[in-house]
Amino acid sequence: MADREQLHELRQRAHNAGIEGNSKMTEEQLRQALRQVGKGVEPQMAKRQAKS
């Protein structure tokens, strides 16, 4: 159950960071996209980079 809560938290953080449509992203993809946004990358660009 803790993994599910952690994933939910990551999805919420991604949503708050402007990464829309993140429901099919893996935990690692979410973490990578959030790191990119933290470095100043546009949210949707970070999403595309994380998914590729």
Phi, psi and omega in degrees: 000327181296323179297320179296318179294321179295318178296319178299317178299317178297317179297321179294316178298319179296316178300315180296332180277356178096009179272093183279155176064044184264010187294337181258006180277147177281170178301316180294320178297319178298314179298317180296315180297319178295321176298317181296316179298321178298335179269002176103005179284143177303139184306314182289328176293318178298320178298312180299317181296320181292327183277347182269000000 
